[in-house]
Every structure is written in C-alpha cells, then in structure tokens.
Amino acid sequence: MNKIIYICSYLLFLIACDTKKAAKEIEITTKVPASFQMYKTSEMASLMRTLYSSNKKIKKQITNNDEIGDFNEIFLKIHTATLTDSTVFDDSYTTYANHFIKTQKELFVVPKEERKEQFNAVLDACISCHKDRCTGPIPKIERLRIR
Ligand code: HEC
C-alpha cells in the first residue's frame, strides 16, 4: 500500500513539473514578438519610413509636373537617430549620410527639367548606404526610380 502511494505521488510530481515547463515555454514565445516590435520601431527605422514615403510623394509630384515644396529638415535626423544596431555610426556611415543629404537638398533647388535626374540621384544615394548596411529595402527603393 505504501509503495502505491509513493508511486502515485511520484507521478503527480512529474506531471506538475511538466506543466511548469510548458508554462515557461509559453512565456518565452510571448516575449519574442515584443522585442521584434522594438526593432520595428527604432528611431532610424521610422525616419527611414518617412524618407521613403516623402520621396514617394515627391516622385508623384515630379511626374505630374507639380511643385515639390522645400527640403524637410526632419531628414537631418539621419545623423542622430538611434539605430537597432548602434555599431553602424562609423566614418563611412557619416560619408553616406552627408552625400544623401546633399543630393536630397539639391533636388529642391535644381531647375524643373533636371528634377527627374536629381531624384534618381537621391535614390542612388539611398542605395549606396544600403548596399553597405542593410540590403533588404533596396528593391523597394529601386521601385521609386523615375523611368
Ligand atoms: C547613411 C545610410 C542610409 C541612407 C542614406 C539611407 N538609409 Fe535607409 N536605412 C539605413 C539603415 C542603417 C537602416 C536600418 C535602420 C534600423 O534598423 O534601425 C535603414 C532602413 C531603411 C528601411 C527599412 C525601415 C524599416 O521599416 O525597418 C527603408 C524602407 C529605408 N531604409 C529606405 C531608405 C530610403 C528611401 C532612403 C533614401 C531616400 C534611405 N533609406 C537612405 C541606412 C540608410
């Protein structure tokens, strides 16, 4: 009789442990999407989305022969916005960023007939940095090109 009680409590102990383990696993999987979201909303990533959507709008204005407004000072945050990977801010990053800002600023001062060419030069500046840093968005940037 004693032996049976012993075996039963041993089995109960095993089951209890297993449930604990399962609970722990659930905890881990709910944590992953949370940090993924953090990556999604880094300051730089959200600035990049602004760069993308602003230039998409500018593309439309150029192809419709509309006014394109002025350089958006928010773009200058490319020098300071916090990144998902903080090791990215080195000398070559600064060179790419300066080149990008220069071409983007020029877009707003060139004569109307040179806007298309200058717009594509801006995309080239986006892509040079991306080739070196994060190649993922390149096809998306390419699709902005004015043919
Ligand atoms: C000086 C370098 C540099 C330049 C110039 C640059 N990018 Fe980026 N871009 C990055 C880096 C680095 C990331 C990754 C940001 C992060 O994960 O924090 C990124 C991310 C992106 C993303 C993905 C954002 C997301 O949702 O995660 C898009 C889209 C993008 N860039 C578009 C552009 C466009 C369009 C331009 C030009 C108008 C441009 N980039 C110019 C470095 C650059």
Residues whose N, C-alpha, C, O or C-beta is under 5 A from the ligand:
A	BS01	HEC	K40 S42 M44 A45 M48 R49 L51 Y52 N55 T82 L83 T84 Y93 Y96 A97 F100 V122 A125 C126 C129 R133 C134 P137 I141
